């Protein structure tokens, strides 16, 4: 088995897309309408992408941990309404993460951190929103199998 970063990103994006209130999920492994665009026009929109393609930690060649960013974007006009909508979206995403602990047979999330009401710069456009960083453990040799 080899590392499957596109598969892991897609699994996280699919989990996020199933959360209540999410309009659109764009992700690094997406193609067509799912590919990350230079600018976002529908809110709340979510971008899912790995921090880097390099693992943060790897154990004996079998497990690796990679941070996956989940950015929830909303527009800067009517900040109160948009921030409330984005916060509800983030809560729904966290709820889905807890419901779907196993992202795929070879990948599971182990922890996450949340940053809220920060300006997020995407393609030179500043959005208001929040970021969930999910640490995903990917298993190269099936030792995470139940």
DAZI-V850070 format. One record per helix or strand of 3 or more residues. SS is the DSSP state (@ for helix, = for strand). FROM is the first residue (numbers start at 1). TO is the last residue. If there is no record, write none. Layout:
BEGIN
ss=SS from=FROM to=TO
ss=SS from=FROM to=TO
END
This chain:
BEGIN
ss=@ from=5 to=17
ss== from=24 to=27
ss=@ from=32 to=34
ss== from=45 to=50
ss== from=57 to=59
ss== from=63 to=74
ss=@ from=79 to=99
ss== from=102 to=104
ss== from=107 to=122
ss== from=125 to=139
END
